[in-house]
Amino acid sequence: MPQTTVSDGMYKRVLEFKPVVEAVIEETLDIDTCVEVVLMLGLDSMLADLVGPLDHSTLLSSFQQMASRNPAEVYSYVVETLDRGEIARQKEGLRRKVGFALPSHTEEREA
């Protein structure tokens, strides 16, 4: 695993913050895992600060641009999200909206 160096003061702050992280997640962590959690949350928080205030159309446009540049990653992410069921309740509506509805004679056979 790559390593990085932080100042003694920062290391002490993370070490002293470790019990706070453990209390929130209700698990005991080693210091390396704690640092990873703090970094992950910090990155997510900064990204939320940058992207969160954007309006829906700007976010959608950004997502479409990412798909244009990295289609395999973006589209596989969409499939994984759909498969995980995060928007499963909307799947039927999406099928019909996009035109993936089953023909009526097939639906009758399945019923």
C-alpha positions in Angstrom: 0.0 0.0 0.0 1.3 3.5 -0.8 2.3 5.5 2.2 2.3 9.2 2.9 3.8 11.4 5.5 1.9 13.9 7.6 3.1 16.3 10.2 3.4 15.1 13.8 0.6 17.6 14.7 -1.8 16.2 12.1 -1.0 12.6 13.1 -1.8 13.5 16.7 -5.1 15.1 15.7 -6.1 12.0 13.7 -5.0 9.7 16.6 -7.1 11.8 19.0 -10.0 11.8 16.6 -10.0 8.0 16.2 -12.3 7.5 19.2 -14.9 9.8 17.6 -14.8 7.8 14.4 -15.1 4.5 16.3 -18.0 5.9 18.3 -19.9 6.8 15.2 -19.3 3.6 13.3 -19.4 1.5 16.4 -16.3 -0.5 15.5 -12.7 -0.5 16.6 -10.2 0.6 13.9 -6.5 0.5 13.5 -4.9 3.9 12.8 -4.4 3.2 9.1 -8.0 2.3 8.6 -9.0 5.4 10.6 -6.9 7.6 8.4 -8.5 6.0 5.3 -12.0 6.7 6.7 -11.1 10.3 7.5 -9.6 10.9 4.0 -12.6 9.2 2.3 -15.1 11.3 4.3 -13.0 14.4 3.7 -12.9 13.8 -0.1 -16.6 13.0 -0.2 -17.4 16.2 1.8 -15.2 18.4 -0.5 -16.9 16.9 -3.6 -20.3 17.5 -2.0 -19.3 21.1 -1.4 -18.2 21.5 -5.0 -21.0 19.6 -6.7 -23.9 19.8 -4.3 -25.0 23.3 -5.1 -25.2 22.6 -8.8 -28.7 22.5 -10.4 -30.1 19.3 -11.8 -29.5 20.2 -15.5 -25.8 21.0 -14.8 -25.4 17.7 -12.9 -27.1 15.7 -15.7 -25.0 17.4 -18.4 -21.8 16.6 -16.3 -22.9 12.9 -16.0 -23.6 12.8 -19.8 -20.1 14.3 -20.5 -18.5 11.6 -18.2 -20.4 8.9 -20.1 -19.1 10.4 -23.4 -15.5 10.3 -22.1 -15.7 7.0 -20.1 -18.7 5.0 -21.4 -17.7 1.6 -20.0 -17.3 3.0 -16.5 -20.3 5.2 -16.4 -22.7 2.7 -18.1 -21.5 -0.2 -15.9 -22.1 2.0 -12.9 -25.6 2.7 -14.1 -26.2 -1.1 -14.5 -24.8 -1.9 -11.1 -26.9 0.8 -9.5 -30.0 -0.6 -11.2 -29.1 -4.1 -10.2 -28.6 -3.1 -6.6 -32.1 -2.0 -6.5 -31.5 1.6 -5.5 -34.0 2.6 -8.1 -35.7 -0.8 -8.6 -39.1 0.7 -7.8 -38.5 3.0 -10.8 -37.3 0.3 -13.1 -40.7 -0.5 -14.6 -41.3 3.1 -15.3 -37.9 3.5 -16.9 -38.6 0.5 -19.1 -41.8 2.0 -20.3 -40.4 5.5 -20.7 -37.4 4.3 -22.7 -39.5 1.9 -24.7 -38.4 -1.4 -23.2 -42.0 -2.5 -22.2 -42.9 -6.1 -23.1 -45.5 -6.5 -25.9 -49.0 -6.9 -24.5 -49.3 -10.5 -25.8 -46.1 -11.5 -23.8 -47.5 -9.9 -20.6 -50.7 -11.9 -21.0 -48.8 -15.2 -21.3 -46.8 -14.4 -18.1 -49.9 -13.5 -16.1 
